[in-house]
Amino acid sequence: MIVVRNSFIAKPGQASKLAAQLKEMAAAGQLKNHRVLTDVTGEFNQVVMEYEVESVTGFEEMFKKYTSDPQIREKAKGYTDLWSTGRRDLFRVM
């Protein structure tokens, strides 16, 4: 099992909007065990989306789906305008 963590630093005033849009994208993509988190401490305006895939190959398949599925692409429209930096980490569940 792999946990995928996408972390973003939203532009000021955009964290709630980004979190809502990530939730819509995750639902449209039927991401397994997804959750969207916002900061309580740490960097300001941080928004994290986590979900699970079975393997790194499963992640690659999910990534292809996200870049080609029209419904997901519609939900994702404009989300890159809401954040200034981001990163993706993949963690193996032990």
N, C-alpha and C positions, 0 to 999 in steps of 0.2 A: 504494500500500500504506500502511495506517495501523497503527501500533502503539498499542494501548490499554494504559495502565499504571494499575492500581488500587493505590494505596498506602494502607496501614492502619497505625495505631499500636495494637497489641494491648494489652489490659489486662494488667497484670503476671501472669505465669505462663500466659498464654493464647496466646502466639505460635505454639507448635508445633501446638496444637489448631486454631488459625485456618488455618495453612498447610496442614494435612492436609485440612481441610474445603474450602478453596479448590481444592486439587488434585482432590478428588472432584467439585466443582461444574464445574470446567473439563472434566473427562473426560466427565461427563454431558451437558454442552452441546456437546461435540465442538469445543472452541475450537481454532482453527488455530495451530500453533506456540506453544502456551501453556507458561509456566513460572512457578513460584512461587519467590520469593527471600526469604531472611530476612537480617537485618542482620548484618554483621560489624563495621562501624563506623557512626557516625552516630547517629541517634536510636535509643534502646533500643526493643525490641519491635516493630521495623518489619517488616512483611510486605508483599511486592509480588507482584501477579499480573499478568503481561503476556501478551498474545496479539495476533494479527494479524487484520485484516479488510481487505477490498479497498478500501473507501471509507467515508466518513462515513455514507452510506446503509446500507452493510453493518453498521456499528456499530449504527445505529438498529434494523435488523432483528434483530440479535443481542440487543439490549436487550429488545425485545418478546418474543422467544423465552424469555429468562430470566425474564420476569415472568409468563409464561403456561404454560410447560411443567411438568406435574405432577412429572415425575421430577427436574428441576432444582430446583424449589421444595422438594421433599422433602430433597434434598442440602443446600440452603441454610438449612433450618430452624434457627433459633437463632444463625446466624453473626453477626448484628448485636450479640449479647450479648458477643461476644469482643473487640470493639475499641471504642476511645473516639473516635478521629478518623480521617478518611480523605479521600482526594481521587482524582480521575480525570483523567488527562492523555491526550490523543490526539496522536500524533506522525506526521507524514508522512515516510515513508522516501524519501530522495533518492538 
